[in-house]
Amino acid sequence: MTKEFCQANHLFVGTSGYSYGEWIDSGFYPSGTHSSNMLDFYTQTFHATELNYTWYQMPKAPAIERMCTKVPKNFKFAAKLTRTMTHEIKKGQWAKEVMLYRQGIEPLIQHQKLLCILIQLPPYFKRSITFRNYLAALLDELAGLPVAVEFRHDSWANDKVFSELERRKVTLVSVDEPDLPDLFPRLDVITNPDLFYIRFHGRNSKGWRSGNMQKQFDYDYAHWELAKWAATIKTAMMQNTAGGGIFFNNHVRGQAPKNALHLIDLLLKDHHHQKT
């Protein structure tokens, strides 16, 4: 019923990446699961994931093609834009990088497996003239592709920004992260009628700026935190868009798949409650 509910509502709920050895210890993957088989097991529970590795390295079409043939027909990928276009920008190089990236992800488009391109921007990417111009040019280069933008600096929480994203039909990513100075706030602003997008990073204030991913993303969402989001998703988001992507990035100790399933369960219960 879980998958059916998500499919009927064009909801793609999953985790940020799926290849984590510690998910064997947590019980999400069976004991002895090899990393090459993790995607097969993952697709038995979820029908979407964020592609983490495309942030670290430029995607290559043959590898993406193989991935497309391994997953069920209705499975979707949100592909992260490679860090050379968001975190390690080299003047005069990035337009070529976009071209290579487009070639690399082409199989996702051919197989109708692309949920969207996720542009993750770093915390130091503030709303300055330089960065505004860069982002506008980058979005121009990615025109024609479904795109979602995740800001990490609160200077972008601005109506002018939202209006421009709306004009371009680019999705503003809603982020759930700690309440710390300068971090982008939790919002339910819709800028694209085709897609809303939420990323759950966890609220580990102590570990967030530690420089250690195991500490930064070590967080287990409480029932009330997810219940509050479930209500927001049902009222403010699902009713104003054709579909949505919801991904949990708190991957430490298998908390992401557990919390993702809990959220689906809450949305499902709410759905049943409304029908009866």
C-alpha positions in Angstrom: 0.0 0.0 0.0 2.9 2.4 0.7 4.2 2.3 -2.8 0.7 2.5 -4.3 -0.1 5.6 -2.2 3.2 7.3 -3.3 2.6 6.5 -6.9 -1.0 7.6 -6.9 0.1 11.0 -5.5 3.2 11.3 -7.6 5.3 11.3 -4.4 8.9 10.1 -4.7 10.1 9.4 -1.2 13.6 8.0 -0.5 17.0 8.7 0.8 20.1 10.6 -0.3 22.1 7.8 -1.7 21.6 4.1 -0.9 25.1 2.6 -0.7 26.0 2.6 3.0 27.7 -0.3 4.7 26.3 0.7 8.1 22.7 0.1 6.7 23.6 -3.6 7.0 24.3 -3.2 10.7 21.0 -1.3 11.1 19.1 -4.1 9.5 17.9 -2.2 6.4 20.0 -4.5 4.2 20.3 -8.2 4.8 23.6 -9.4 6.4 26.3 -9.9 3.9 24.8 -7.7 1.2 27.5 -6.6 -1.3 27.5 -2.9 -2.3 26.7 -3.9 -5.9 23.4 -5.5 -4.8 22.3 -2.6 -2.5 20.3 -0.8 -5.2 18.3 -4.0 -5.9 17.3 -4.3 -2.2 16.7 -0.5 -2.0 14.1 -0.6 -4.8 12.1 -3.2 -3.0 11.3 -0.5 -0.4 11.6 2.9 -2.2 11.0 4.0 -5.7 13.3 7.1 -5.8 16.8 8.1 -4.6 19.2 11.0 -4.9 22.4 10.1 -6.9 25.2 11.1 -4.5 28.1 10.1 -6.6 27.2 12.6 -9.4 28.2 15.4 -7.0 31.7 13.9 -6.5 32.4 13.0 -10.1 31.0 13.7 -13.5 28.4 11.1 -14.5 29.3 8.9 -17.5 26.5 7.7 -19.8 27.4 4.0 -19.8 27.3 3.7 -16.0 24.0 5.7 -15.8 22.6 3.5 -18.5 23.4 0.3 -16.5 21.7 1.8 -13.4 18.6 2.6 -15.4 18.2 -1.0 -16.6 18.6 -2.3 -13.0 15.6 -0.4 -11.4 11.9 -0.9 -11.8 9.9 1.0 -14.5 8.5 3.6 -12.2 11.8 4.3 -10.3 13.2 7.9 -10.4 16.6 9.4 -9.7 17.3 13.0 -8.5 20.8 13.6 -9.9 23.0 16.0 -8.0 24.9 18.5 -10.1 28.7 17.9 -10.0 30.6 19.9 -7.4 32.8 21.5 -10.1 29.7 23.6 -10.9 28.6 24.5 -7.4 31.6 24.2 -5.0 34.7 24.3 -7.1 33.8 26.8 -9.8 36.5 27.6 -12.3 36.1 30.7 -14.4 35.6 29.9 -18.1 35.2 26.1 -17.4 31.8 25.6 -16.0 29.8 25.9 -19.3 31.9 22.9 -20.7 31.2 21.1 -17.4 27.4 21.5 -17.9 27.7 20.1 -21.4 29.6 17.0 -20.1 27.0 16.6 -17.3 24.1 16.7 -19.8 25.8 14.0 -21.9 26.4 11.9 -18.8 22.8 12.0 -17.5 21.2 11.5 -21.0 20.2 7.9 -20.2 18.0 9.2 -17.3 16.1 11.3 -19.7 15.9 8.6 -22.4 14.6 6.0 -19.8 12.2 8.6 -18.2 14.0 8.1 -14.9 15.0 11.7 -14.1 13.0 13.3 -11.3 15.2 16.5 -11.4 18.7 17.9 -11.3 19.6 18.9 -7.8 21.8 22.0 -7.4 23.3 21.9 -3.9 24.9 25.3 -3.1 27.5 25.7 -0.3 26.9 27.7 2.9 29.3 30.4 1.6 27.2 30.9 -1.6 25.6 34.1 -0.3 23.2 36.4 -2.3 25.9 38.6 -3.8 25.9 40.1 -7.3 28.6 37.7 -8.4 26.8 34.6 -7.1 23.4 35.9 -8.4 24.8 36.3 -11.9 26.5 32.9 -11.7 23.3 31.1 -10.6 21.3 32.9 -13.4 23.8 31.8 -16.0 23.9 28.2 -14.7 20.1 28.0 -14.8 20.2 29.3 -18.4 22.7 26.5 -19.3 20.4 23.9 -17.7 17.3 25.2 -19.4 14.9 22.5 -20.5 15.8 20.1 -17.6 13.8 19.8 -14.4 15.9 21.6 -11.8 15.7 22.1 -8.0 17.9 24.5 -6.1 19.0 24.0 -2.5 20.3 27.1 -0.8 22.3 26.8 2.5 22.6 30.5 3.3 19.6 32.4 4.6 20.3 35.5 2.4 18.4 33.7 -0.4 15.2 33.5 1.7 13.8 36.4 -0.2 10.6 37.0 -2.2 12.6 38.3 -5.2 14.5 35.0 -5.3 11.3 33.0 -5.1 9.6 35.1 -7.8 12.6 34.5 -10.2 12.6 30.8 -9.5 8.8 30.8 -10.2 9.3 32.6 -13.4 11.9 30.0 -14.5 9.7 27.1 -13.1 12.7 26.0 -11.0 11.9 24.2 -7.7 13.0 25.8 -4.4 14.2 23.0 -2.2 12.7 23.0 1.3 15.4 22.1 3.8 15.1 20.7 7.2 18.3 21.4 9.1 19.4 22.8 12.4 18.3 26.3 13.6 21.7 27.9 13.4 22.7 31.4 12.4 22.9 32.0 8.6 21.4 28.7 7.7 18.5 28.6 5.3 15.2 28.4 7.2 12.5 25.7 7.0 10.0 26.9 4.4 7.1 25.5 2.5 7.3 27.9 -0.4 6.3 26.5 -3.8 8.0 27.9 -6.9 7.2 25.2 -9.4 3.7 23.8 -9.9 5.2 20.5 -11.3 7.4 19.6 -8.3 8.0 20.4 -4.6 11.2 19.0 -3.1 12.2 18.5 0.6 15.6 17.4 2.0 15.8 16.2 5.6 19.4 16.7 6.8 18.6 16.3 10.5 18.8 18.9 13.3 22.1 18.0 14.9 23.2 21.5 15.9 26.2 20.3 17.8 27.7 18.2 14.9 26.6 20.4 12.0 29.7 22.4 11.6 32.1 19.8 12.9 33.5 19.0 9.4 32.6 15.3 10.1 29.7 13.9 8.0 29.1 11.1 10.5 28.5 13.8 13.2 26.8 16.3 10.9 24.1 13.9 9.7 23.6 11.8 12.8 20.0 12.5 13.7 16.9 10.5 14.3 13.7 12.5 13.7 11.1 12.4 16.5 7.5 11.4 15.7 6.2 15.0 16.4 8.8 16.5 14.0 7.7 14.2 11.1 4.0 14.6 12.0 4.3 18.3 11.7 6.0 18.0 8.3 3.3 15.4 7.2 0.6 18.0 7.9 2.5 20.7 5.9 3.1 18.3 3.0 -0.6 17.4 2.8 -1.9 21.0 3.0 0.7 23.4 1.7 2.6 21.3 -0.8 0.7 18.3 -2.3 -2.4 20.5 -3.0 -0.4 23.0 -4.9 1.9 20.8 -7.1 1.6 17.9 -9.5 4.1 15.9 -7.4 7.0 15.9 -5.0 10.4 14.5 -4.1 11.2 13.9 -0.4 14.7 12.7 0.6 16.3 11.9 3.9 20.1 12.7 4.2 20.5 11.7 7.9 22.1 8.4 6.7 24.1 7.6 9.8 23.1 4.3 11.5 20.3 3.7 9.0 18.2 6.6 10.4 17.3 7.9 6.9 15.3 4.9 5.6 13.7 4.4 9.0 12.5 8.1 9.1 11.5 8.0 5.4 9.2 5.0 6.0 7.8 6.7 9.1 6.9 9.8 7.1 5.2 7.8 4.4 3.3 6.0 7.1 2.1 9.3 8.6 1.1 10.6 5.2 -0.8 7.3 4.6 -2.6 7.5 7.9 -3.6 11.1 7.3 -4.9 10.0 3.8 -7.0 7.2 5.3 -8.3 9.5 8.0 -9.5 12.0 5.4 -11.2 9.3 3.4 -13.2 7.8 6.4 
